[in-house]
């Protein structure tokens, strides 16, 4: 006859193994695997800021140059926000797990104890172990997709838009390529924030110190994801307002008229 205690020891080992794997997966999670891409995204915003300083110190500031400088500043700010977003992805999902907010949606049958003769504790250990394995697979799929080679196709797709512009440079093709990769990673992040509520049940912790049921990390992750898009939108909207309120003979109005088709393009 099998010793019931052997079930506990086996399940405890499995649970410890899955816990170790999950912890290791979250600690070694890489939102950007490519070392070249990682350094490019890290150094590019600083290079843009240096370029802005160089332009201010060496060129006369006029309406067109102000628009160009603010455009560069917008790109740098978006890249800094993107770096923070990439760092927050593993931290967010680790915090959500550590707070025990993620739970199984399907509870075990109350007849399990009667059928197996095992105490409820075994059911709890088995259920927790299954949840950890499921969450581990969820995290691995997230890392795999966020680094999927299709991100480069997304970059190429965005680069093709540059060909439709009247004026373009090699630098704009590079920027468009990076924007495409950023768009891919941001989209996958948003999808997996949605998926966590689809694949798991969420149990808010009422009375948590963050006053959001312990879910503030998810909200912050979504906020930074949206902020990356909001920064260029503010830049675009601000120039639309400036162009509309200035006199027709001013340089700002002339620049606005030149780019109005792009501004209002749906």
C-alpha positions in Angstrom: 0.0 0.0 0.0 1.3 3.4 -0.9 2.2 5.7 2.0 0.1 8.8 1.8 3.1 10.8 3.1 4.9 10.0 -0.1 2.4 12.1 -2.0 3.3 15.1 0.2 7.1 14.7 -0.2 6.8 14.3 -4.0 4.5 17.2 -4.4 6.6 19.4 -2.1 9.7 18.6 -4.2 7.8 19.4 -7.4 6.5 22.6 -5.9 10.0 23.7 -4.8 11.4 22.9 -8.2 8.7 24.9 -10.0 9.1 27.8 -7.4 12.8 27.8 -8.1 12.3 27.8 -11.9 9.7 30.6 -11.7 11.9 32.7 -9.5 14.9 32.1 -11.8 12.8 32.8 -14.9 11.7 36.2 -13.5 15.2 37.1 -12.3 16.8 36.3 -15.7 13.9 37.7 -17.8 15.2 39.8 -20.7 12.9 42.1 -22.5 15.7 42.8 -25.0 17.9 39.8 -25.7 20.1 41.3 -28.4 23.1 43.0 -26.8 23.4 45.3 -29.9 19.8 46.3 -29.7 20.0 46.8 -26.0 23.0 49.2 -26.2 21.5 51.0 -29.2 18.3 51.7 -27.3 20.3 52.7 -24.2 22.8 55.1 -26.0 20.4 56.5 -28.7 18.5 59.0 -26.4 21.8 60.3 -24.9 23.1 60.7 -28.4 20.0 62.7 -29.3 20.4 65.0 -26.3 24.0 65.6 -27.3 22.9 66.4 -30.8 20.3 68.9 -29.4 23.0 70.7 -27.4 25.3 70.8 -30.4 22.6 72.3 -32.6 21.8 75.0 -30.0 25.5 75.9 -29.5 26.5 76.0 -33.2 23.4 77.0 -35.2 21.1 80.0 -35.1 17.8 79.1 -33.6 14.8 79.7 -35.9 11.3 78.4 -36.2 12.2 75.4 -38.3 15.1 74.5 -36.0 12.9 74.8 -32.9 10.5 72.4 -34.4 13.4 70.0 -35.2 14.9 70.3 -31.8 11.6 69.7 -30.0 11.1 66.7 -32.3 14.5 65.3 -31.2 13.6 65.9 -27.6 10.3 64.1 -28.0 12.2 61.1 -29.5 14.7 61.1 -26.6 11.9 61.2 -23.9 10.0 58.4 -25.6 13.2 56.2 -25.7 13.8 56.9 -22.0 10.2 55.9 -21.2 10.6 52.8 -23.3 13.7 51.8 -21.3 11.7 52.1 -18.1 8.9 50.0 -19.6 11.3 47.2 -20.5 12.6 47.2 -16.9 9.2 47.1 -15.4 7.9 44.1 -17.4 9.6 41.3 -15.2 9.3 43.4 -12.0 5.6 43.8 -12.5 4.8 40.2 -13.1 7.1 39.1 -10.2 5.3 41.6 -7.8 1.9 40.4 -8.9 2.9 36.8 -8.2 4.6 37.5 -4.9 1.5 39.3 -3.6 -0.5 36.1 -4.4 -3.0 38.1 -6.4 -2.9 35.5 -9.2 -5.0 32.5 -8.3 -6.5 29.5 -10.1 -9.9 30.0 -11.7 -11.0 26.4 -11.3 -11.2 25.1 -7.7 -10.8 21.4 -7.1 -13.8 19.2 -6.5 -14.9 18.9 -2.9 -15.2 15.1 -3.5 -11.4 14.7 -4.0 -10.8 14.0 -0.3 -13.5 11.4 -0.2 -12.3 9.6 -3.4 -8.6 9.6 -2.6 -8.7 9.5 1.2 -6.1 12.3 1.3 -6.3 15.4 3.4 -7.1 18.8 2.0 -3.5 19.9 2.4 -2.5 17.6 -0.5 -5.1 19.3 -2.7 -3.7 22.8 -1.7 -0.1 21.7 -2.5 -1.1 20.2 -5.8 -3.2 23.2 -6.8 -0.4 25.7 -5.9 2.1 23.6 -7.8 -0.1 23.5 -10.9 -0.6 27.3 -10.7 3.1 27.9 -10.5 3.8 25.8 -13.5 1.1 27.5 -15.4 2.4 31.0 -14.5 6.0 29.8 -15.4 4.8 28.9 -18.8 3.0 32.2 -19.1 6.2 34.1 -18.3 8.3 32.0 -20.7 5.8 32.7 -23.5 5.9 36.4 -22.8 9.7 36.6 -23.0 9.7 34.5 -26.1 7.1 36.6 -27.9 8.5 40.0 -26.8 11.8 38.9 -28.4 10.3 37.2 -31.4 12.1 37.7 -34.7 8.9 39.3 -36.1 10.0 42.4 -34.2 12.5 43.0 -37.0 9.8 42.6 -39.6 7.8 45.2 -37.7 10.9 47.5 -37.8 11.2 47.0 -41.6 7.5 47.7 -42.0 7.8 51.0 -40.2 10.9 51.9 -42.2 8.9 51.6 -45.4 6.8 54.5 -44.3 9.8 56.8 -44.7 9.7 56.1 -48.5 6.4 57.9 -48.6 7.9 61.1 -47.2 8.9 63.9 -49.5 12.2 64.4 -47.7 14.0 61.6 -45.9 17.5 60.6 -44.7 19.3 57.5 -43.6 18.9 58.5 -40.0 15.1 58.6 -40.4 15.1 55.0 -41.7 17.0 53.9 -38.6 14.7 55.8 -36.3 11.6 54.3 -38.0 13.2 50.8 -37.7 13.7 51.2 -34.0 10.1 52.6 -33.6 8.8 49.5 -35.3 10.7 47.3 -32.8 9.4 49.4 -29.9 5.8 49.1 -31.3 6.2 45.3 -31.3 7.4 45.0 -27.7 4.8 47.5 -26.5 2.0 45.6 -28.3 3.0 42.2 -26.8 3.3 43.8 -23.4 -0.3 45.2 -23.6 -1.6 41.8 -24.9 -0.1 39.9 -22.0 -1.5 42.4 -19.4 -4.9 41.5 -21.0 -4.0 37.8 -21.0 -3.2 37.6 -17.3 -6.9 38.3 -16.6 -7.9 35.7 -19.2 -5.7 32.8 -18.2 -5.8 33.4 -14.4 -8.2 34.7 -11.9 -7.2 37.9 -10.1 -7.9 38.3 -6.4 -7.5 41.9 -5.3 -6.2 42.4 -1.8 -8.7 44.8 -0.2 -7.0 47.2 2.1 -3.6 46.9 0.4 -1.2 49.9 1.0 -1.2 50.9 -2.7 -5.0 51.5 -2.5 -5.5 49.6 -5.7 -6.0 46.1 -4.3 -2.3 45.4 -4.8 -2.7 45.8 -8.6 -0.8 49.1 -8.9 2.2 47.5 -10.7 -0.1 46.5 -13.6 -1.5 50.0 -13.7 2.0 51.5 -13.8 3.0 49.1 -16.5 0.1 50.2 -18.7 0.7 53.8 -17.8 4.3 53.7 -19.1 3.2 51.8 -22.2 0.7 54.6 -22.9 3.1 57.3 -22.0 5.5 56.3 -24.9 2.7 57.1 -27.3 1.4 60.1 -25.5 4.7 62.0 -25.7 4.7 62.2 -29.5 1.0 63.0 -29.4 1.6 66.0 -27.2 4.4 67.2 -29.5 2.1 66.8 -32.5 -0.8 68.5 -30.8 1.2 71.4 -29.5 2.5 72.2 -33.0 -0.9 72.0 -34.5 -2.1 74.6 -31.9 0.9 76.8 -32.5 0.4 76.7 -36.2 -3.3 77.5 -36.0 -3.0 80.5 -33.6 -0.1 82.2 -35.3 -0.4 84.8 -38.1 -0.2 83.5 -41.7 3.0 85.5 -42.4 5.0 84.0 -39.5 7.5 81.2 -39.9 5.5 78.9 -37.5 2.4 79.2 -39.7 4.4 78.4 -42.8 6.0 75.3 -41.2 2.5 74.2 -40.0 1.1 74.7 -43.5 3.9 72.5 -44.9 3.2 69.7 -42.5 -0.5 70.1 -42.2 -1.3 67.2 -44.5 0.8 64.9 -42.3 -0.7 66.3 -39.1 -4.3 65.7 -40.2 -3.7 62.5 -42.1 -5.9 59.8 -40.7 
